[in-house]
Amino acid sequence: MKRMKRRKKHHSADEQSDVDANVKNNKRNKKETDSESEDKGKRNKKHGKERNVKEIDSEDESDDRNEWKQMKKEKTHRDELSKSESKRKNKKHKKEKNDRSSDIEEGRYQSRDDDRRKRRKDKRREREDHSHDSDLEYISRPVGSRYYDVQKHYDEDQITYKESQVKVGSRYYGDSGRKDQRDSTKQTPQNKQKTENESKPESSEPKTSTNILSSKTGGAYIPPAKLKLMQQSISDKSSVEYQRISWETLKKSIHGSVNKVNTGNIGIIARKLFQENIIRGRGLLTRTILQAQAASPTFTNVYAALVDIINSKFPSIGELLLNRCIQQFKRSFKRNDKALCINSVTFIAHLVNQQVAHEIIVLEILTLLVETPTNDSIEVACALLKECGKKLTELSSKGVTAIFSMLLNILHEGKLEKRVQYMIEVLAQVRKDNFKDFPDVIEDLDLVPEEDKFTHLMTLDGVKDTQDILNVFQYDPEYLMNEEKYTTLRREILGDEDEDDEDGDDEEDEDEEESEAEEGEKENKETIIDNTETNLVALRRTIYLTIHSSLDFEECAHKLLRMQLKPGQESELCHMFLDCCAEQRTYEKFFGLLAQRFCQINKMYVAPLEQIFRESYSTVHRLDINKLRNVAKFFAHQLFTDAIGWHVLSCIHLNEEETTSSGRIFIKILFQELSEYMGLSKLNQKIKDP
């Protein structure tokens, strides 16, 4: 710069402009070169960084790749080593096995475990030395020593002693001394002979009943034939063993009889149960009936009829069963067990139908179920009302009306499921039809007369003890006396048949001799008795067709008189008059005039008609309202025309205890018809006429 300044002083003004231009060009060129160098430096730095990053990444990848390859090599190496080791072990094992088998065949087997071999030899040597040196016979304690109670009895004359084993778990073992000690039996032949001699008398002794029947459950199953032999072998009939065997026999007999009962054989089963001591086995009987009813609810009416028969003779058994049934319902209601609830209330309903239980218990159960309505409680209530609704309507119509009004209110609220609402609607329709599809008692199961029935008044809160202790065996110190008492009671119930069964074996020979002597005399006098009642059915069919084929009662009477009935068939003719009249939709005067004509022609038809009136009044509760109306009008016609005597009205007792709702309806219709025929004044005079 100084040189340039000096030159400026010496150069002229013309050259000064050229100099300035050159200076500017130099500066511009310098700036351009500097900027280019800076750009190159920046570009070099940038490329250097990128190159460094790429180099680092490539180095890391190469390192990872190398490590992975190394690990893979190590893994393959380990696998090869393990395979080679397993092959080597297998070869070694096979070789040892082959060597051992060859050694066994040649008798040169030697154990590879020297310690175990030494211990075995030492133990064997100790046992042999002890058996030869000691004078006492050593009998080792068995492995299951906690199941045995070991007692040692020493003899003074001999040094030897014996060990008697009393097994505590005798239920699981057949005879004592079955498991002999392994060590003592393997010592010498003398010990073997001794154990055999000891086991022989034990096996030859018969098993006693105490071993079999010592447990609470009676032990294993005993066939009836074997049980009978065991019972005969016991001389003391008051002993515990004899009572236990008789208890097992009683349990099997009751269980089998109850399981076989049905509508056709209920009378036979009842007599068979009365032959057993059901006073002693009342707990077994009630439990078996409840279990059978729960297993087959469709036969509930049959079991209720069986209970009715037993209750007529032994009311305590009926009370016990009713107690247990109510307790079972309460227990299932608390547990929300709907199936068991339905079974329990169904049984209670049929007991009410058979008049074993009072209707108050059903009303209490219905109130309990309907007060707090749920789907399940309403379903149980509907099932209960279907079974005994007809009987409740006869006995307590106001209570049934109140229950149905509560059910209808629940239906209108609509809080329950559609299924339950539909059940209430169906129940209302069943009630409207007067429960015609749900009769209270069918004719085949109405076996006990009204005067022999015994009704128990119980409530839900007044249930007594169920006496579950009666279900199991208990020793009775007065067993023989109680058996004699029941024998006399059984003879009173069943008559002389039981005595004939007991004494039949002793008098069988005498009866055979007498029967053989009398057979010849009776051969000519024997007549064939038709127990199938084929002739009776044919007679009833003929009478029925004759009645319905006649135009008026006079023609019908003329045809029936020509039939020439046999003696004793007059009652069947009168029964057919009443049956044909009852099955009509409305009363037809044809049947009343027909019966009147026969009574006026021959007085022999009067007595059967009067007897039929008494029977119809006693069983009027079995008739529906239509048949009841026809029967009442039929007998009203006979009384008005004096075809039968008015003294038949003596069987009617107008009081609350001896009448039913059906009987009162029958009396009302009867006297309404009589008042229409005769008028009130003549009817009053006729009734007051002595």
C-alpha positions as CSV (number, residue, x, y, z in Angstrom):
1,M,0.0,0.0,0.0
2,K,2.9,2.4,0.8
3,R,4.4,1.7,-2.6
4,M,1.2,2.4,-4.3
5,K,0.9,5.7,-2.4
6,R,4.4,6.7,-3.4
7,R,3.6,5.8,-7.0
8,K,0.5,7.9,-6.8
9,K,2.6,10.9,-6.0
10,H,4.9,10.4,-9.0
11,H,2.4,9.3,-11.6
12,S,0.3,11.7,-13.4
13,A,-3.4,12.2,-13.2
14,D,-4.0,10.2,-16.4
15,E,-2.5,7.2,-15.0
16,Q,-4.3,7.6,-11.7
17,S,-7.6,6.4,-13.1
18,D,-6.0,3.3,-14.5
19,V,-4.4,2.5,-11.2
20,D,-7.7,2.8,-9.4
21,A,-9.4,0.5,-11.8
22,N,-6.7,-2.1,-11.3
23,V,-6.9,-1.8,-7.6
24,K,-10.6,-2.4,-7.6
25,N,-10.2,-5.4,-9.9
26,N,-7.5,-6.8,-7.6
27,K,-9.8,-6.4,-4.6
28,R,-12.7,-8.1,-6.3
29,N,-10.6,-11.0,-7.4
30,K,-9.2,-11.4,-3.9
31,K,-12.8,-11.5,-2.5
32,E,-13.9,-14.0,-5.0
33,T,-10.9,-16.3,-4.2
34,D,-11.6,-15.9,-0.5
35,S,-15.3,-16.8,-0.9
36,E,-14.4,-19.8,-3.1
37,S,-11.9,-21.0,-0.6
38,E,-14.4,-20.7,2.2
39,D,-17.1,-22.6,0.2
40,K,-14.6,-25.3,-0.5
41,G,-13.7,-25.5,3.2
42,K,-17.3,-25.7,4.2
43,R,-18.0,-28.4,1.6
44,N,-15.0,-30.4,2.7
45,K,-16.1,-30.2,6.3
46,K,-19.6,-31.3,5.5
47,H,-18.4,-34.2,3.4
48,G,-15.9,-35.1,6.1
49,K,-18.6,-35.3,8.7
50,E,-20.9,-37.4,6.5
51,R,-18.0,-39.7,5.7
52,N,-17.2,-40.1,9.4
53,V,-20.9,-41.0,10.3
54,K,-21.1,-43.5,7.5
55,E,-17.8,-45.1,8.5
56,I,-19.0,-45.3,12.2
57,D,-22.3,-47.0,11.2
58,S,-20.5,-49.4,8.9
59,E,-18.1,-50.3,11.7
60,D,-21.0,-50.9,14.2
61,E,-22.8,-53.1,11.7
62,S,-19.7,-55.1,11.0
63,D,-19.1,-55.5,14.7
64,D,-22.7,-56.8,15.3
65,R,-22.4,-59.1,12.4
66,N,-19.2,-60.5,13.7
67,E,-20.6,-61.0,17.2
68,W,-23.7,-62.7,15.8
69,K,-21.6,-65.0,13.7
70,Q,-19.5,-65.8,16.7
71,M,-22.5,-66.5,18.8
72,K,-23.9,-68.7,16.1
73,K,-20.7,-70.6,15.9
74,E,-20.6,-71.1,19.7
75,K,-24.2,-72.3,19.7
76,T,-23.6,-74.8,16.9
77,H,-20.5,-75.9,18.7
78,R,-22.5,-76.5,21.9
79,D,-25.2,-78.4,20.1
80,E,-22.6,-80.6,18.4
81,L,-21.0,-81.2,21.8
82,S,-24.3,-82.1,23.4
83,K,-25.2,-84.4,20.6
84,S,-21.9,-86.1,20.7
85,E,-22.2,-86.3,24.5
86,S,-25.7,-87.9,24.3
87,K,-24.5,-90.3,21.6
88,R,-21.6,-91.2,23.8
89,K,-23.9,-91.8,26.8
90,N,-26.3,-93.9,24.8
91,K,-23.5,-96.0,23.4
92,K,-22.1,-96.3,26.9
93,H,-25.6,-97.3,28.3
94,K,-26.2,-99.8,25.6
95,K,-22.7,-101.2,26.2
96,E,-23.4,-101.4,29.9
97,K,-26.7,-103.1,29.3
98,N,-25.2,-105.6,27.0
99,D,-22.4,-106.2,29.4
100,R,-24.8,-106.6,32.3
101,S,-27.1,-109.0,30.4
102,S,-24.1,-111.0,29.4
103,D,-22.8,-111.0,33.0
104,I,-26.3,-112.1,34.2
105,E,-26.3,-115.0,31.8
106,E,-22.9,-116.1,32.8
107,G,-23.7,-115.6,36.5
108,R,-20.9,-113.1,36.9
109,Y,-23.0,-110.0,37.7
110,Q,-21.2,-107.6,40.0
111,S,-22.9,-104.4,41.3
112,R,-21.2,-101.2,40.3
113,D,-22.2,-99.5,43.5
114,D,-19.8,-101.0,46.1
115,D,-21.3,-99.2,49.0
116,R,-24.8,-100.5,48.4
117,R,-23.4,-104.0,47.9
118,K,-21.5,-103.8,51.2
119,R,-24.6,-102.6,53.1
120,R,-26.7,-105.4,51.7
121,K,-24.1,-108.0,52.7
122,D,-23.8,-106.5,56.2
123,K,-27.6,-106.5,56.8
124,R,-27.9,-110.1,55.5
125,R,-25.1,-111.2,57.8
126,E,-26.6,-109.5,60.8
127,R,-30.0,-111.1,60.3
128,E,-28.5,-114.6,59.9
129,D,-26.3,-114.2,62.9
130,H,-29.2,-113.0,65.0
131,S,-31.5,-115.8,63.9
132,H,-29.0,-118.5,64.8
133,D,-27.7,-117.0,68.0
134,S,-30.9,-115.7,69.7
135,D,-33.3,-118.1,71.4
136,L,-36.2,-115.6,71.0
137,E,-38.1,-115.5,67.8
138,Y,-38.0,-112.0,66.5
139,I,-41.0,-110.7,64.7
140,S,-40.6,-107.3,63.3
141,R,-43.3,-104.6,63.6
142,P,-45.1,-104.2,60.2
143,V,-44.8,-101.1,58.1
144,G,-48.3,-99.7,58.9
145,S,-47.8,-99.9,62.6
146,R,-50.2,-97.1,63.4
147,Y,-53.1,-99.3,62.2
148,Y,-52.2,-102.0,64.7
149,D,-52.3,-102.3,68.5
150,V,-49.5,-104.6,69.4
151,Q,-49.8,-106.7,72.6
152,K,-47.1,-109.2,73.7
153,H,-48.0,-112.3,75.7
154,Y,-45.1,-114.1,77.4
155,D,-45.1,-117.7,78.5
156,E,-43.1,-118.6,81.6
157,D,-42.5,-122.2,80.6
158,Q,-41.1,-121.4,77.2
159,I,-38.8,-118.5,76.4
160,T,-40.6,-117.8,73.1
161,Y,-43.3,-115.2,73.0
162,K,-46.1,-114.4,70.5
163,E,-47.3,-111.2,69.3
164,S,-51.1,-110.8,68.8
165,Q,-52.3,-108.0,66.5
166,V,-55.6,-106.4,67.1
167,K,-56.4,-104.4,64.0
168,V,-58.2,-101.1,64.6
169,G,-59.4,-100.7,61.0
170,S,-61.2,-104.1,61.0
171,R,-63.8,-102.8,58.5
172,Y,-61.2,-102.8,55.8
173,Y,-59.7,-106.2,56.6
174,G,-61.4,-109.6,56.3
175,D,-59.6,-111.5,59.0
176,S,-56.8,-110.8,61.5
177,G,-53.2,-111.9,60.8
178,R,-53.5,-111.8,57.1
179,K,-50.4,-109.7,56.6
180,D,-47.5,-111.7,58.1
181,Q,-44.1,-110.1,58.6
182,R,-41.9,-110.5,55.6
183,D,-38.6,-110.6,57.5
184,S,-39.8,-113.3,60.0
185,T,-41.3,-115.5,57.4
186,K,-38.2,-115.5,55.3
187,Q,-35.8,-116.4,58.1
188,T,-36.1,-120.2,58.4
189,P,-38.6,-123.0,57.4
190,Q,-39.6,-123.3,61.1
191,N,-40.9,-119.8,61.1
192,K,-42.9,-120.5,57.9
193,Q,-44.5,-123.6,59.4
194,K,-45.3,-121.6,62.6
195,T,-47.0,-118.8,60.7
196,E,-49.0,-121.3,58.7
197,N,-50.2,-123.1,61.8
198,E,-51.2,-119.8,63.4
199,S,-53.1,-118.6,60.3
200,K,-55.1,-121.8,59.8
201,P,-57.4,-121.7,62.9
202,E,-57.9,-118.0,62.4
203,S,-59.1,-118.5,58.8
204,S,-61.3,-121.4,59.8
205,E,-63.2,-119.4,62.4
206,P,-66.5,-118.0,61.0
207,K,-66.9,-114.2,60.8
208,T,-69.2,-112.8,63.4
209,S,-71.9,-110.2,62.7
210,T,-70.2,-107.8,65.1
211,N,-67.3,-107.4,62.6
212,I,-69.6,-106.7,59.7
213,L,-72.2,-104.6,61.5
214,S,-69.9,-102.7,63.9
215,S,-69.8,-99.5,62.0
216,K,-72.6,-96.9,61.9
217,T,-73.4,-97.4,58.3
218,G,-73.7,-101.2,58.6
219,G,-70.4,-102.0,56.8
220,A,-70.3,-103.6,53.4
221,Y,-73.4,-104.9,51.5
222,I,-74.8,-108.2,52.8
223,P,-77.0,-110.3,50.6
224,P,-80.5,-111.0,52.1
225,A,-79.9,-114.7,52.3
226,K,-76.7,-114.3,54.2
227,L,-78.3,-111.7,56.5
228,K,-81.1,-114.2,57.3
229,L,-78.6,-117.0,58.1
230,M,-76.7,-114.6,60.4
231,Q,-79.9,-113.7,62.1
232,Q,-80.8,-117.3,62.6
233,S,-77.4,-118.1,64.1
234,I,-77.9,-115.6,66.9
235,S,-79.7,-117.2,69.8
236,D,-80.1,-114.1,71.9
237,K,-82.9,-112.1,70.2
238,S,-82.4,-109.1,72.5
239,S,-78.8,-108.6,71.7
240,V,-77.4,-105.7,69.7
241,E,-76.4,-107.9,66.8
242,Y,-79.8,-109.4,66.3
243,Q,-81.5,-106.0,66.6
244,R,-79.0,-104.5,64.1
245,I,-79.7,-107.3,61.6
246,S,-83.5,-106.9,62.0
247,W,-83.1,-103.2,61.5
248,E,-81.3,-103.8,58.2
249,T,-84.0,-106.2,57.1
250,L,-86.7,-103.6,58.0
251,K,-84.9,-100.9,56.1
252,K,-84.7,-102.9,52.9
253,S,-88.3,-104.1,53.2
254,I,-89.6,-100.5,53.6
255,H,-87.4,-99.1,50.8
256,G,-88.5,-101.8,48.4
257,S,-92.2,-101.6,49.2
258,V,-92.3,-97.8,48.8
259,N,-90.5,-97.8,45.5
260,K,-92.9,-100.4,44.1
261,V,-96.2,-98.5,45.0
262,N,-98.5,-97.4,42.2
263,T,-102.3,-96.8,41.7
264,G,-103.0,-100.5,41.1
265,N,-101.1,-102.1,44.0
266,I,-101.4,-99.4,46.7
267,G,-103.6,-101.6,48.8
268,I,-101.2,-104.6,48.7
269,I,-98.2,-102.4,49.5
270,A,-100.1,-100.8,52.5
271,R,-100.8,-104.3,53.9
272,K,-97.2,-105.3,53.3
273,L,-96.0,-102.2,55.2
274,F,-98.4,-102.9,58.1
275,Q,-96.8,-106.4,58.4
276,E,-93.5,-104.7,59.2
277,N,-92.9,-102.8,62.5
278,I,-93.3,-99.3,61.1
279,I,-93.6,-97.9,64.6
280,R,-90.0,-98.8,65.1
281,G,-89.1,-97.8,61.5
282,R,-91.2,-94.6,61.3
283,G,-88.2,-92.5,60.7
284,L,-87.1,-94.8,57.8
285,L,-90.6,-94.8,56.4
286,T,-91.1,-91.1,56.3
287,R,-87.6,-90.5,54.9
288,T,-88.1,-93.1,52.2
289,I,-91.5,-91.6,51.2
290,L,-90.0,-88.1,50.9
291,Q,-87.1,-89.3,48.9
292,A,-89.3,-91.3,46.5
293,Q,-91.6,-88.3,46.1
294,A,-88.7,-86.0,45.3
295,A,-87.4,-88.5,42.8
296,S,-90.7,-88.9,41.0
297,P,-93.0,-85.9,41.5
298,T,-95.6,-87.3,39.1
299,F,-96.5,-90.0,41.6
300,T,-97.1,-87.5,44.4
301,N,-100.8,-88.3,44.6
302,V,-100.0,-92.0,45.0
303,Y,-97.6,-91.3,47.9
304,A,-100.1,-89.0,49.5
305,A,-102.8,-91.8,49.3
306,L,-100.3,-94.2,50.9
307,V,-99.7,-91.7,53.7
308,D,-103.4,-91.3,54.2
309,I,-103.8,-95.0,54.7
310,I,-101.0,-95.2,57.2
311,N,-102.2,-92.0,58.9
312,S,-105.6,-93.6,59.5
313,K,-104.0,-96.3,61.6
314,F,-100.9,-94.5,63.0
315,P,-101.5,-90.7,63.2
316,S,-98.1,-90.2,64.7
317,I,-96.4,-91.3,61.5
318,G,-98.5,-88.9,59.4
319,E,-97.7,-86.1,61.8
320,L,-93.9,-86.9,61.6
321,L,-94.0,-86.9,57.8
322,L,-95.9,-83.6,57.6
323,N,-93.4,-82.0,60.0
324,R,-90.5,-83.1,57.9
325,C,-92.2,-82.0,54.7
326,I,-92.9,-78.5,56.1
327,Q,-89.3,-78.3,57.4
328,Q,-88.0,-79.3,54.0
329,F,-90.0,-76.5,52.4
330,K,-88.7,-73.9,54.9
331,R,-85.2,-75.0,54.3
332,S,-85.5,-74.9,50.6
333,F,-87.2,-71.5,50.7
334,K,-84.3,-70.0,52.6
335,R,-81.8,-71.5,50.2
336,N,-83.7,-70.3,47.1
337,D,-84.0,-73.9,45.9
338,K,-87.0,-73.6,43.5
339,A,-87.1,-77.3,42.4
340,L,-87.2,-78.6,46.0
341,C,-89.7,-75.9,46.9
342,I,-92.1,-77.1,44.2
343,N,-91.7,-80.7,45.2
344,S,-92.4,-79.9,48.9
345,V,-95.5,-77.7,48.2
346,T,-96.9,-80.3,45.8
347,F,-96.6,-83.0,48.5
348,I,-98.3,-80.7,51.0
349,A,-101.0,-79.9,48.6
350,H,-101.9,-83.6,48.0
351,L,-101.8,-84.2,51.7
352,V,-104.4,-81.4,52.1
353,N,-106.4,-83.1,49.3
354,Q,-106.3,-86.4,51.2
355,Q,-107.3,-84.4,54.4
356,V,-104.1,-85.5,56.2
357,A,-103.1,-81.8,56.7
358,H,-105.4,-78.8,57.4
359,E,-105.8,-76.2,54.7
360,I,-104.4,-73.5,56.9
361,I,-100.9,-74.6,56.1
362,V,-101.5,-74.1,52.4
363,L,-102.9,-70.6,52.9
364,E,-99.9,-69.6,55.0
365,I,-97.5,-70.8,52.4
366,L,-99.4,-69.0,49.6
367,T,-99.4,-65.8,51.7
368,L,-95.7,-66.1,52.3
369,L,-95.0,-66.6,48.5
370,V,-97.3,-63.8,47.3
371,E,-96.4,-61.1,49.9
372,T,-93.0,-60.5,48.4
373,P,-93.5,-61.5,44.8
374,T,-90.6,-62.7,42.7
375,N,-90.5,-64.8,39.5
376,D,-89.7,-68.0,41.4
377,S,-92.1,-67.4,44.3
378,I,-95.0,-66.8,42.0
379,E,-94.1,-69.9,40.0
380,V,-94.2,-72.0,43.2
381,A,-97.5,-70.4,44.2
382,C,-99.1,-71.2,40.8
383,A,-97.9,-74.8,41.1
384,L,-99.4,-75.1,44.6
385,L,-102.8,-73.6,43.6
386,K,-103.1,-75.9,40.6
387,E,-102.7,-79.0,42.8
388,C,-105.0,-78.1,45.6
389,G,-107.1,-75.2,44.3
390,K,-110.2,-77.3,43.9
391,K,-110.1,-78.5,47.5
392,L,-109.3,-75.1,48.8
393,T,-112.3,-73.6,47.0
394,E,-114.5,-76.1,48.8
395,L,-112.9,-75.6,52.2
396,S,-112.0,-71.9,52.2
397,S,-113.4,-70.0,49.3
398,K,-112.7,-66.6,50.8
399,G,-109.0,-67.4,51.3
400,V,-108.7,-68.5,47.7
401,T,-110.4,-65.4,46.5
402,A,-108.0,-63.2,48.5
403,I,-105.0,-65.1,47.0
404,F,-106.2,-64.7,43.5
405,S,-106.9,-61.0,43.9
406,M,-103.3,-60.5,45.1
407,L,-102.1,-62.5,42.1
408,L,-104.1,-60.3,39.7
409,N,-102.7,-57.1,41.3
410,I,-99.2,-58.5,40.7
411,L,-100.2,-59.2,37.1
412,H,-101.4,-55.7,36.5
413,E,-98.3,-54.2,37.9
414,G,-96.3,-55.9,35.2
415,K,-93.0,-56.1,37.1
416,L,-92.5,-59.8,36.6
417,E,-91.3,-61.7,33.5
418,K,-93.6,-62.4,30.6
419,R,-93.4,-66.1,31.4
420,V,-94.6,-65.7,35.0
421,Q,-97.4,-63.3,33.9
422,Y,-98.6,-65.9,31.4
423,M,-98.6,-68.5,34.2
424,I,-100.9,-66.3,36.3
425,E,-103.2,-65.9,33.3
426,V,-103.3,-69.6,32.8
427,L,-104.1,-70.2,36.5
428,A,-107.0,-67.7,36.3
429,Q,-108.4,-69.7,33.4
430,V,-108.0,-73.0,35.3
431,R,-109.9,-71.5,38.2
432,K,-112.6,-70.3,35.8
433,D,-113.0,-73.9,34.5
434,N,-113.4,-75.0,38.1
435,F,-110.0,-77.0,38.1
436,K,-111.5,-79.7,35.9
437,D,-108.0,-80.7,34.7
438,F,-106.7,-80.8,38.2
439,P,-108.9,-83.0,40.4
440,D,-108.3,-83.1,44.1
441,V,-108.5,-86.9,44.6
442,I,-109.0,-89.4,41.8
443,E,-111.4,-92.3,42.4
444,D,-108.8,-95.0,42.6
445,L,-106.9,-93.2,45.4
446,D,-109.9,-92.3,47.6
447,L,-109.5,-95.4,49.8
448,V,-110.0,-94.2,53.3
449,P,-113.6,-93.4,54.5
450,E,-114.4,-90.0,55.8
451,E,-114.9,-91.2,59.4
452,D,-111.5,-92.8,59.5
453,K,-109.5,-89.8,58.3
454,F,-107.3,-87.9,60.8
455,T,-106.4,-84.3,60.0
456,H,-103.3,-82.6,61.5
457,L,-103.6,-78.9,62.2
458,M,-100.1,-77.4,61.7
459,T,-98.7,-74.0,60.9
460,L,-95.3,-72.8,59.5
461,D,-94.2,-71.5,62.9
462,G,-95.5,-74.5,64.8
463,V,-93.4,-77.2,63.3
464,K,-92.1,-79.6,65.9
465,D,-88.9,-81.5,66.0
466,T,-88.3,-83.7,62.9
467,Q,-86.7,-86.5,65.0
468,D,-83.9,-87.2,62.6
469,I,-82.4,-89.7,65.2
470,L,-85.1,-92.1,64.2
471,N,-83.4,-92.6,60.8
472,V,-80.5,-94.5,62.3
473,F,-80.3,-97.7,64.4
474,Q,-80.6,-97.5,68.1
475,Y,-80.5,-100.2,70.7
476,D,-83.8,-101.0,72.3
477,P,-83.5,-102.7,75.7
478,E,-87.3,-103.6,75.5
479,Y,-87.1,-105.0,72.0
480,L,-89.0,-108.2,72.6
481,M,-91.8,-106.5,74.5
482,N,-92.2,-103.9,71.8
483,E,-92.3,-106.5,69.1
484,E,-95.0,-108.4,70.9
485,K,-97.1,-105.2,71.3
486,Y,-96.8,-104.5,67.6
487,T,-97.7,-108.1,66.7
488,T,-101.0,-107.7,68.6
489,L,-101.6,-104.4,67.0
490,R,-100.9,-105.8,63.5
491,R,-103.4,-108.6,64.1
492,E,-106.1,-106.0,65.0
493,I,-105.4,-104.0,61.8
494,L,-105.0,-106.9,59.3
495,G,-107.3,-109.4,61.0
496,D,-106.5,-113.2,61.2
497,E,-104.4,-113.2,58.0
498,D,-101.2,-112.4,59.9
499,E,-101.8,-115.3,62.3
500,D,-102.5,-117.6,59.4
501,D,-99.2,-116.5,57.8
502,E,-97.2,-117.2,61.0
503,D,-98.9,-120.5,61.9
504,G,-99.2,-121.7,58.3
505,D,-95.9,-123.6,58.3
506,D,-96.8,-125.5,61.5
507,E,-100.4,-126.5,60.4
508,E,-99.6,-127.0,56.8
509,D,-99.5,-130.8,56.9
510,E,-102.8,-131.0,58.8
511,D,-104.5,-128.7,56.4
512,E,-103.3,-130.7,53.4
513,E,-104.7,-133.9,54.9
514,E,-108.1,-132.3,55.6
515,S,-108.2,-130.6,52.2
516,E,-107.5,-133.9,50.4
517,A,-110.4,-135.6,52.3
518,E,-112.8,-132.8,51.4
519,E,-111.7,-132.3,47.8
520,G,-113.8,-135.2,46.6
521,E,-117.0,-133.8,48.3
522,K,-116.5,-130.3,46.9
523,E,-115.8,-131.3,43.3
524,N,-119.4,-131.5,42.4
525,K,-120.3,-128.3,44.3
526,E,-117.7,-126.0,42.8
527,T,-118.9,-123.2,40.6
528,I,-116.8,-120.9,38.4
529,I,-116.6,-117.3,39.6
530,D,-116.0,-114.7,36.9
531,N,-113.6,-112.3,38.6
532,T,-113.1,-110.4,35.4
533,E,-116.7,-109.2,35.5
534,T,-117.2,-109.8,31.8
535,N,-120.9,-110.6,32.3
536,L,-121.4,-107.5,34.4
537,V,-119.8,-105.3,31.7
538,A,-122.0,-106.9,29.0
539,L,-125.1,-106.3,31.1
540,R,-124.3,-102.6,31.7
541,R,-123.7,-102.2,27.9
542,T,-127.0,-103.8,27.1
543,I,-128.9,-101.6,29.6
544,Y,-127.1,-98.5,28.3
545,L,-128.0,-99.2,24.6
546,T,-131.6,-100.0,25.5
547,I,-132.1,-96.7,27.4
548,H,-130.7,-94.6,24.6
549,S,-132.5,-96.4,21.9
550,S,-136.0,-95.9,23.5
551,L,-138.3,-93.1,22.5
552,D,-140.0,-92.7,25.9
553,F,-139.7,-94.2,29.4
554,E,-142.6,-96.6,29.0
555,E,-141.0,-98.2,26.0
556,C,-137.7,-98.4,27.8
557,A,-139.3,-100.0,30.9
558,H,-141.0,-102.6,28.7
559,K,-137.7,-103.6,27.0
560,L,-135.8,-103.8,30.3
561,L,-138.5,-105.9,32.0
562,R,-138.1,-108.4,29.1
563,M,-134.4,-108.9,29.8
564,Q,-135.1,-111.3,32.7
565,L,-132.4,-110.1,35.1
566,K,-130.8,-112.6,37.4
567,P,-131.2,-112.2,41.2
568,G,-128.8,-109.5,42.5
569,Q,-128.6,-107.5,39.3
570,E,-131.4,-105.1,40.3
571,S,-128.9,-102.8,41.9
572,E,-126.9,-102.6,38.7
573,L,-130.0,-101.6,36.8
574,C,-130.6,-98.8,39.4
575,H,-127.0,-97.7,39.1
576,M,-127.3,-97.4,35.4
577,F,-130.4,-95.2,35.7
578,L,-128.4,-92.8,37.9
579,D,-125.2,-92.9,35.8
580,C,-127.0,-92.2,32.6
581,C,-128.9,-89.3,34.2
582,A,-125.7,-87.8,35.7
583,E,-123.8,-87.8,32.4
584,Q,-126.4,-85.6,30.7
585,R,-125.7,-81.9,30.3
586,T,-129.0,-81.0,31.8
587,Y,-131.5,-83.0,33.9
588,E,-133.9,-85.1,31.8
589,K,-137.2,-86.2,33.4
590,F,-137.0,-89.4,31.4
591,F,-134.7,-91.1,33.9
592,G,-136.7,-90.0,36.9
593,L,-139.9,-91.4,35.4
594,L,-138.1,-94.6,34.4
595,A,-136.9,-95.2,38.0
596,Q,-140.3,-94.4,39.3
597,R,-142.0,-96.9,37.0
598,F,-139.7,-99.7,38.2
599,C,-140.3,-98.9,41.8
600,Q,-144.0,-98.9,41.3
601,I,-144.0,-102.2,39.3
602,N,-141.8,-104.1,41.8
603,K,-140.8,-103.1,45.3
604,M,-137.5,-105.0,45.0
605,Y,-136.1,-101.9,43.3
606,V,-136.9,-99.6,46.2
607,A,-134.2,-100.8,48.6
608,P,-131.3,-100.5,46.0
609,L,-132.4,-97.0,45.2
610,E,-132.4,-96.0,48.8
611,Q,-128.9,-97.4,49.3
612,I,-127.7,-95.6,46.3
613,F,-129.0,-92.3,47.7
614,R,-127.0,-92.9,50.9
615,E,-123.8,-93.7,49.0
616,S,-124.3,-90.8,46.6
617,Y,-124.6,-88.3,49.5
618,S,-121.5,-89.7,51.3
619,T,-119.4,-89.4,48.1
620,V,-121.0,-86.3,46.6
621,H,-117.7,-84.4,46.9
622,R,-116.4,-86.4,44.0
623,L,-119.0,-85.1,41.6
624,D,-118.6,-82.0,39.6
625,I,-121.4,-79.3,39.8
626,N,-123.2,-80.6,36.7
627,K,-123.4,-84.2,37.8
628,L,-124.3,-83.1,41.4
629,R,-127.3,-81.0,40.0
630,N,-128.6,-83.9,37.9
631,V,-128.3,-86.4,40.8
632,A,-130.1,-84.1,43.2
633,K,-133.0,-83.6,40.8
634,F,-133.2,-87.3,40.1
635,F,-133.6,-88.2,43.8
636,A,-136.0,-85.2,44.3
637,H,-138.3,-86.8,41.7
638,Q,-138.2,-90.1,43.5
639,L,-139.0,-88.5,46.9
640,F,-141.8,-86.4,45.4
641,T,-143.5,-89.4,43.8
642,D,-142.9,-91.5,46.9
643,A,-140.9,-94.1,44.9
644,I,-138.5,-94.2,47.8
645,G,-139.2,-93.6,51.4
646,W,-138.5,-90.2,53.0
647,H,-136.6,-91.9,55.8
648,V,-133.5,-91.9,53.6
649,L,-133.1,-88.2,54.7
650,S,-132.0,-89.4,58.1
651,C,-128.4,-89.8,56.8
652,I,-128.3,-86.0,56.4
653,H,-127.0,-84.1,59.4
654,L,-127.0,-80.4,59.1
655,N,-124.0,-79.2,61.0
656,E,-120.6,-77.7,60.2
657,E,-118.6,-80.8,61.1
658,E,-120.5,-83.5,59.2
659,T,-121.2,-81.6,56.0
660,T,-119.1,-80.3,53.1
661,S,-119.6,-77.6,50.6
662,S,-120.6,-80.1,48.0
663,G,-123.1,-81.8,50.4
664,R,-124.7,-78.5,51.2
665,I,-125.1,-77.6,47.5
666,F,-126.7,-81.1,47.0
667,I,-129.2,-80.5,49.9
668,K,-130.0,-77.0,48.5
669,I,-130.8,-78.3,45.0
670,L,-132.7,-81.2,46.4
671,F,-135.1,-79.1,48.5
672,Q,-135.5,-76.5,45.8
673,E,-136.8,-79.2,43.4
674,L,-139.1,-80.6,46.2
675,S,-140.5,-77.1,46.9
676,E,-141.2,-76.6,43.2
677,Y,-143.0,-80.0,42.9
678,M,-144.9,-79.9,46.3
679,G,-144.9,-76.3,47.5
680,L,-143.5,-75.0,50.7
681,S,-146.5,-75.8,52.9
682,K,-146.8,-79.5,51.8
683,L,-143.0,-79.9,52.0
684,N,-143.0,-78.5,55.5
685,Q,-145.8,-80.9,56.5
686,K,-144.0,-83.9,54.9
687,I,-140.7,-83.2,56.7
688,K,-142.4,-82.7,60.1
689,D,-144.5,-85.8,59.7
690,P,-143.1,-88.5,61.9
